[in-house]
Amino acid sequence: MRTVFSIVNQKGGVGKTTTAVNLATALSISGKSCVVIDLDPQGNASTGFAIQSNKRQPGAYEVLTRRVELADAIKPTEVNGLGVVPSSVSLAKAEYEVNNGDGNEFILKQAIEKLPVDFSAIIIDCPPGLGFLTTNALTASNKVLIPLQCEFYALEGLSQILRVIKDIKSGLNSSLDLDGILLTMYDSRNKLSFQVEEDVREVMGSAVYDTIIPRNIKISEAPSHGKPILLYDHSCIGSEAYVNLAAEVLKRGNFGGLKN
């Protein structure tokens, strides 16, 4: 069974795209071939892999509107064994083009099922919000990773995401499970970051990854150069964190049908 991850949080700016891009890169470098599906109309994951805006068709929009097969929308990246299905602003209107039919929650799942077994994992970068695009992602996935920014209201929105995951699992996708909660933008100089970590670990226990993604200027700079952090600066603490996250994801269970 192929592993399909949704990177989900209804809030923007919490590290979803950064995590999708850099986790996929770290996994690919470790020998696990991956595809990132950019399901955010802003297209930030596509930018993070240096996919120019005039080279993003066909992409996620064409897949969700059933114009092309998923395999035909995958673009190569600088990382060996890593492809990306890019996004553009057109994706924002996909819901309205397909909304009248039955079973529209399964479009992405059906597209992934037709994909040749050349990839160990699919990583879906979800948009902010919990609407049509995110529902398609969760229905197609068997794992969910929730990035959680170390801020005062971190726990407040978590319960809503967990309810949505539970609803999707009971109604649309019984294979869906939470893989882990990832603390992001951690500032070790800030007592609030420490307090948020303590609170989240107390409430969620082992669901929280041991790995923490720190605030790091190199992580912020990398997308403007169209590179994942591991290619932009492989020796910085941000790169080290995502290598550790990849190792932890692999250690947690079945991946690409193989026990790691």
Secondary structure, DSSP 8 states (H G I E B T S, - for coil): --EEEEE--SSSSSSHHHHHHHHHHHHHHTT--EEEEE--TT-HHHHHTT--GGG--SSHHHHHTTSS-GGGG-EE-SSTTEEEE---GGGGGHHHHHTTSTTGGGHHHHHHHTS-S--SEEEEE--SSSSHHHHHHHHH-SEEEEEEESSTTHHHHHHHHHHHHHHHHHHT-TT-EEEEEEEEEE-TT-HHHHHHHHHHHHHHGGGEEEEEEE--HHHHHGGGGT--HHHH-TTSHHHHHHHHHHHHHHHHSEETTEE-
